[in-house]
Amino acid sequence: MNTALWKSAKGFKNLAENPPTQSSNLLLTLCNLGRLKEALQTLTSTKPISSIHPSLYSSLLQLCIDSNAEKEGRFVHDHLLRNGVVPDLCLNNKLINFYSRIGDVVAARDLFDEMTQPSLVSWTALISGYSRNGYPKEALEVFLEMRRSGFRGNQFTFGSVLRSALVDFHSKCGKIEDARGVFERMSNRDVVSWNVVIGGYAVQGLGADAFGMFRLMLRDGMIPDHFTFGSILRACGGVRSCPKDPDQCKAFI
């Protein structure tokens, strides 16, 4: 660990010798600095474990989300379970968000179902997880369940998440032009929105349109993910729709 990091952590000398409060401060500092490996080392060396506030686990999970660190995030969850830590509302929401981000919607739903009083953030995180991972039907079902539970939703709930689900429904039903219309009316388009339209064109065998949307996506400054590239590769599979220059597909990827 470098000198600057130690100074920012108030000059701690040895992890094993740190009092609980110092270890907690160090853990938070490491999370803020993005030092995931050292943060996990601090977590496992802190005794007693009861000295770690649930908010520190939330900070660790957020760092795992930001670092796309699935293995490490699962380790954090397992660590708190093994040590009898009872997650508060914020930590539960962070866990749902983590599992949604890594594509494990089953784990996200299980965590949600275990909550006695989910908040609007909880509902939104689950809806977002389903929509983000290509489960529009489930996203809308959870939305309706949320409304029946008395929650009205917020701007994010009613925004790109549900509209993405609607776009995906239209795409899978063969109404790609309706999907494009919904997409064009969206004020804030996220990568999920672009993916479902590009994927819809690819599924329908409209490779030229898929490539056209992909160009617009890049022009709009959006960063493609593996779902985007999967749809582009599928569009390349059509003889009619594949670009005439065989290197063009490679250039896109």
Solvent accessible surface area in square Angstrom, and as a share of the most:
residue,aa,sasa,rsa
1,M,83,0.37
2,N,79,0.41
3,T,94,0.55
4,A,72,0.56
5,L,4,0.02
6,W,61,0.22
7,K,151,0.64
8,S,59,0.38
9,A,1,0.01
10,K,153,0.65
11,G,46,0.45
12,F,13,0.06
13,K,183,0.78
14,N,68,0.35
15,L,42,0.21
16,A,88,0.69
17,E,126,0.57
18,N,18,0.09
19,P,68,0.43
20,P,50,0.31
21,T,94,0.54
22,Q,67,0.30
23,S,5,0.03
24,S,18,0.11
25,N,57,0.29
26,L,0,0.00
27,L,1,0.00
28,L,76,0.38
29,T,26,0.15
30,L,0,0.00
31,C,12,0.07
32,N,115,0.59
33,L,91,0.45
34,G,40,0.39
35,R,77,0.28
36,L,25,0.12
37,K,152,0.64
38,E,24,0.11
39,A,0,0.00
40,L,24,0.12
41,Q,86,0.38
42,T,0,0.00
43,L,0,0.00
44,T,63,0.37
45,S,42,0.27
46,T,4,0.03
47,K,149,0.63
48,P,76,0.48
49,I,32,0.16
50,S,96,0.62
51,S,37,0.24
52,I,7,0.03
53,H,110,0.49
54,P,28,0.17
55,S,56,0.36
56,L,13,0.07
57,Y,0,0.00
58,S,16,0.10
59,S,31,0.20
60,L,0,0.00
61,L,0,0.00
62,Q,60,0.26
63,L,16,0.08
64,C,1,0.00
65,I,20,0.10
66,D,103,0.53
67,S,59,0.38
68,N,125,0.64
69,A,12,0.09
70,E,77,0.34
71,K,168,0.71
72,E,55,0.24
73,G,0,0.00
74,R,93,0.34
75,F,70,0.29
76,V,0,0.00
77,H,22,0.10
78,D,63,0.33
79,H,12,0.05
80,L,0,0.00
81,L,106,0.53
82,R,146,0.53
83,N,53,0.27
84,G,59,0.57
85,V,24,0.14
86,V,125,0.72
87,P,35,0.22
88,D,61,0.32
89,L,79,0.39
90,C,92,0.55
91,L,0,0.00
92,N,26,0.14
93,N,16,0.08
94,K,47,0.20
95,L,0,0.00
96,I,0,0.00
97,N,39,0.20
98,F,1,0.00
99,Y,11,0.04
100,S,4,0.02
101,R,113,0.41
102,I,40,0.20
103,G,34,0.33
104,D,35,0.18
105,V,14,0.08
106,V,105,0.60
107,A,21,0.16
108,A,0,0.00
109,R,59,0.22
110,D,74,0.39
111,L,17,0.09
112,F,9,0.04
113,D,86,0.44
114,E,132,0.59
115,M,25,0.11
116,T,133,0.78
117,Q,153,0.68
118,P,27,0.17
119,S,26,0.17
120,L,49,0.24
121,V,90,0.51
122,S,0,0.00
123,W,9,0.03
124,T,12,0.07
125,A,15,0.12
126,L,2,0.01
127,I,0,0.00
128,S,16,0.10
129,G,1,0.01
130,Y,20,0.08
131,S,9,0.06
132,R,85,0.31
133,N,28,0.15
134,G,38,0.37
135,Y,92,0.35
136,P,9,0.06
137,K,120,0.51
138,E,59,0.26
139,A,0,0.00
140,L,50,0.25
141,E,85,0.38
142,V,3,0.02
143,F,22,0.09
144,L,95,0.47
145,E,55,0.25
146,M,0,0.00
147,R,113,0.41
148,R,182,0.66
149,S,64,0.41
150,G,64,0.61
151,F,62,0.26
152,R,196,0.72
153,G,20,0.19
154,N,60,0.31
155,Q,155,0.69
156,F,106,0.44
157,T,0,0.00
158,F,87,0.36
159,G,22,0.21
160,S,16,0.10
161,V,8,0.05
162,L,19,0.09
163,R,99,0.36
164,S,2,0.01
165,A,1,0.01
166,L,76,0.38
167,V,0,0.00
168,D,12,0.06
169,F,65,0.27
170,H,41,0.18
171,S,3,0.02
172,K,135,0.57
173,C,92,0.55
174,G,38,0.37
175,K,113,0.48
176,I,13,0.07
177,E,118,0.53
178,D,71,0.37
179,A,0,0.00
180,R,62,0.22
181,G,23,0.22
182,V,12,0.07
183,F,2,0.01
184,E,84,0.38
185,R,172,0.63
186,M,8,0.03
187,S,102,0.66
188,N,106,0.54
189,R,75,0.27
190,D,47,0.24
191,V,30,0.17
192,V,16,0.09
193,S,0,0.00
194,W,6,0.02
195,N,16,0.08
196,V,21,0.12
197,V,0,0.00
198,I,0,0.00
199,G,15,0.15
200,G,4,0.04
201,Y,5,0.02
202,A,7,0.05
203,V,84,0.48
204,Q,69,0.31
205,G,53,0.51
206,L,71,0.35
207,G,1,0.01
208,A,76,0.59
209,D,65,0.34
210,A,0,0.00
211,F,5,0.02
212,G,24,0.23
213,M,2,0.01
214,F,1,0.00
215,R,98,0.36
216,L,67,0.33
217,M,0,0.00
218,L,82,0.41
219,R,184,0.67
220,D,87,0.45
221,G,62,0.59
222,M,47,0.21
223,I,144,0.73
224,P,25,0.16
225,D,44,0.23
226,H,133,0.59
227,F,99,0.41
228,T,0,0.00
229,F,56,0.23
230,G,37,0.36
231,S,18,0.12
232,I,0,0.00
233,L,104,0.52
234,R,147,0.54
235,A,3,0.03
236,C,22,0.13
237,G,64,0.62
238,G,31,0.30
239,V,144,0.83
240,R,243,0.89
241,S,18,0.12
242,C,41,0.25
243,P,22,0.14
244,K,206,0.87
245,D,75,0.39
246,P,102,0.64
247,D,85,0.44
248,Q,51,0.23
249,C,17,0.10
250,K,154,0.65
251,A,85,0.66
252,F,31,0.13
253,I,93,0.47
